[in-house]
Amino acid sequence: MIEMVEDTEKKIMDAAVRVFARRGYDAASTDEIASKSGVSKGTIFLYFKRKDALIERVALASVPFAEVEEVLKKDYKDPEELLFDVGVAFLNKYRVEDYRSLLIMSMAKKDQYRSINKRLKELCFNTMDKMFKRVEAMTGKPFPQPMRKAFFGSLLCYVIWWDYNETAPEAYCRELARGVLRSVIA
């Protein structure tokens, strides 16, 4: 029974990701999500009480919080490897075009949805600060806020312009990690 519930919820989420990514949070309908997921509209509302609850869940799934946190659980001796791995984990989330669209839409909705705002702030500030504190401990050099934001902003720019990037994500992250470190350690 639990497996069936998880399977149904996954079908709804997968369909919602596709529909929201293509039509936007406001224009997409729960009827279309129901049709794409193969469940009734009533079933969607059993799992998600309101369309807003489904939007929040999909928006939160579009933020690479878990991926970055997973990297931060590892032990690193080399700050470049830490920055590289965080960058790759971040960008890997967006190899799927739907998640790239959803991230941009989710950022635009941050003031409308408290949970989205909270998760984005957590990633942008707390998680990145945690990472840079580790980098500072390894390098013995302070990392100024503008450089921290430059790292994160550079990853966002890669996501926004994914199809126009001439450098593969891994090579980009390697270059970014080296450049950010050089600018602070120099």
C-alpha positions in Angstrom: 0.0 0.0 0.0 2.8 2.4 0.9 4.5 1.6 -2.4 1.3 2.5 -4.3 1.0 5.8 -2.4 4.6 6.7 -3.2 4.1 5.7 -6.8 1.0 7.8 -7.2 2.7 10.8 -5.6 5.7 10.4 -7.9 3.5 10.3 -11.0 1.8 13.5 -9.8 5.1 15.2 -9.1 6.7 14.1 -12.4 3.7 15.4 -14.4 3.6 18.6 -12.4 7.3 19.2 -13.1 6.7 18.8 -16.8 3.6 20.8 -16.9 4.8 23.7 -14.7 8.1 23.9 -16.6 6.3 24.2 -19.9 3.3 26.3 -19.0 4.4 28.2 -15.8 3.0 27.9 -12.3 0.0 30.3 -13.0 -1.0 29.1 -16.4 -0.8 25.3 -15.7 -4.0 23.6 -14.6 -4.5 20.7 -12.2 -6.7 19.2 -15.0 -3.6 19.0 -17.3 -1.4 17.6 -14.5 -4.1 15.0 -13.8 -4.2 14.0 -17.4 -0.4 13.8 -17.7 0.0 11.8 -14.5 -2.9 9.4 -15.3 -4.7 10.1 -12.0 -7.9 12.0 -11.4 -8.0 15.6 -10.3 -9.5 14.5 -7.0 -6.5 12.2 -6.4 -4.1 15.2 -6.9 -6.0 17.0 -4.1 -5.8 14.0 -1.8 -2.0 14.4 -2.0 -1.8 18.2 -2.3 -4.7 20.1 -0.7 -4.3 23.1 -3.0 -2.6 23.8 -6.3 -0.3 26.1 -4.2 0.9 23.1 -2.2 1.8 21.4 -5.4 3.6 24.5 -6.7 5.6 24.8 -3.5 6.6 21.1 -3.6 7.7 21.3 -7.2 9.5 24.7 -6.6 11.4 23.2 -3.7 12.3 20.2 -5.7 13.9 22.6 -8.3 16.4 24.0 -5.8 19.7 21.9 -5.5 19.6 22.0 -1.7 19.9 18.3 -1.1 22.6 17.8 -3.8 24.8 20.5 -2.3 24.2 19.3 1.3 25.2 15.8 0.2 28.6 17.1 -1.0 29.1 19.1 2.3 28.8 15.8 4.2 32.1 14.7 2.7 35.6 15.4 4.2 37.8 17.5 2.0 41.5 18.5 2.3 41.6 20.5 -0.9 39.5 23.6 -1.1 39.4 23.5 -4.9 37.9 20.0 -4.8 35.2 21.1 -2.4 34.3 24.1 -4.6 34.4 21.9 -7.7 32.2 19.2 -6.2 29.6 21.7 -5.0 29.6 23.4 -8.4 29.1 20.1 -10.2 26.4 18.9 -7.8 24.6 22.2 -8.3 24.8 22.1 -12.1 24.0 18.4 -12.3 20.5 19.2 -11.0 19.9 21.3 -14.1 20.9 18.8 -16.8 17.2 18.3 -17.1 15.8 21.4 -18.9 12.5 21.3 -16.9 14.4 22.0 -13.7 16.2 24.9 -15.3 12.9 26.5 -16.1 11.5 25.7 -12.7 14.4 27.3 -10.9 13.9 30.6 -12.7 10.2 30.5 -12.0 10.7 29.5 -8.4 13.1 32.4 -7.8 10.4 34.7 -9.3 7.8 33.3 -6.8 10.0 33.6 -3.7 8.1 36.5 -2.3 4.8 34.8 -2.8 5.7 31.5 -1.1 7.4 31.6 2.3 8.8 28.1 2.0 10.4 28.8 -1.3 11.9 32.0 0.0 13.2 30.2 3.1 14.8 27.4 1.0 16.4 29.8 -1.4 17.8 31.9 1.4 19.1 28.8 3.1 21.0 27.7 0.0 22.2 31.2 -0.9 23.4 32.2 2.5 23.6 29.4 5.1 24.7 26.5 2.9 27.1 28.6 0.9 28.5 30.2 4.1 29.0 26.7 5.5 31.0 25.7 2.4 33.1 28.9 2.4 33.9 28.6 6.1 35.4 25.2 5.3 37.3 26.8 2.4 38.6 29.5 4.8 39.7 26.9 7.3 41.6 25.1 4.5 43.2 28.2 3.0 43.7 30.3 6.1 42.3 33.2 4.1 39.0 35.1 4.6 36.5 34.8 1.7 34.7 38.1 1.2 31.0 38.1 0.6 31.3 39.5 -3.0 33.5 36.4 -3.9 31.0 34.1 -2.2 28.2 35.6 -4.2 30.3 35.6 -7.4 30.7 31.8 -7.1 27.0 31.2 -6.6 26.0 33.8 -9.2 28.3 32.2 -11.7 26.6 28.9 -11.3 23.2 30.6 -11.7 24.4 32.2 -14.9 25.5 28.9 -16.2 22.0 27.5 -15.5 20.2 30.5 -17.1 22.3 30.3 -20.3 22.7 26.5 -20.3 22.3 26.0 -24.0 24.8 28.8 -24.8 27.6 27.6 -22.7 30.6 26.6 -24.7 32.3 24.9 -21.7 31.0 21.6 -20.3 29.7 21.8 -16.7 32.6 20.0 -15.2 35.3 22.1 -17.0 33.3 25.2 -16.0 33.2 24.2 -12.4 37.0 23.4 -12.4 37.8 26.8 -13.9 35.4 28.6 -11.5 36.8 26.9 -8.4 40.4 27.7 -9.5 39.5 31.3 -10.3 37.7 32.0 -7.1 40.5 30.6 -5.1 43.2 32.4 -7.0 41.4 35.7 -6.5 41.3 35.3 -2.8 44.6 33.6 -2.1 46.7 35.7 -4.5 
